Structures are given as structure tokens and as C-alpha cells.
Amino acid sequence: MNLTEKSTENVEYMIEQIKEKLRVLNFGAIKPSHFDENMYEELKDIYELVMKKNSFSPNEMQAIAEELGNLRKGQ
């Protein structure tokens, strides 16, 4: 997957990978359709952070969820 290109498919991929890695129930409300390419770089930064780490504290997961919430369309 080439994440250097801004695309809907890449947004969907990153969101799904973040949700899979964190495996947290409250992330179920976060859907790829909530994001657009205007926030691509910020989303990619979160994706890269999540993929680098093996585990997350509850505070880190909350912070990631809040940041994803801040990136949602219409916010």
C-alpha cells in the first residue's frame, strides 16, 4: 500500500489498521467515511505512531481516540 498518495482508499486503510491494532470497542463508532483527504497528513501521523508501538496505555488510547475525533469531517 502506497500511503504517500492522498486517497479515500488510503484513508480507509489507515483507519481500519488503527482500529485493528488498538482493538478497542469504542473505536467502532469511527468509520473511514468520517474522514476526508484534507486531514490526510494528520491521519497518516496517527497511523504511523500507532503502527510503531506494540502496546498502549489507557491514556494513550483515549488521546488517540480524541485526536481521531478532532479530525472527523464537520468538526
N, C-alpha and C positions, 0 to 999 in steps of 0.2 A: 504494500500500500504506500503510495507516494503522498505523504501528508504536507508536502510543500505547496501543493495546489489547493486553493480555496474552492471547495465544492460541497454541495449538500451531502454527497456520499461520504466525504471525509468527516464532516460534522457528525453524521450518523454513526460512523465507525468509532470515532473518539468517544462519544457519549456512551455507546454500548460497552466499549472496553473499560471505561472508568467505572461504570456500574458493575461490570463483571468482577473487576479487580477488588472493588470495595465491598461487594456483596452485602449491601445494607438495604433493608426493606424500604426505608423512607426515600430511597432513590428511585423507587418505582414511579413516582409522580414526575420524574424528569424524563422527558421524551426528546428525541432528536429534533422533532418539529418545533420545539420551543426555542430553537437557536437559529441564527442565520449567519451568513458569511461575514457580516460586519464585525462580529465578535470572534472571528476565526483565530486570530493570533492569541487572544486571551485564553480561549478554549484549548488551543494547542499547548500553551504553557501549563495549564492544569493537567492535561493529558500526560505530558512528559514528566511532570512531577509525580503523578500517581504511578506511572509505569516504572519509575526508578526505585520506588520503595517497596519493601516486602510486607510491611505491616504499618498500621495507622492507629494512633490513639483515638479515643472517642472525640477529643477536642479537635484533632486534625480532620476527622471525618466530618464533623459539624462545620468546620471552617470551609472545607471543600464544597459541601452542600450549599452553604451560604453564598460562596463565590459563584457557583453554577447558577444559583437563583438570581444573583445580581446580573448575570449575563443573558438571562432569558429575554426574548423579544417582548417589547412593550413595557419593560421595567423602567 
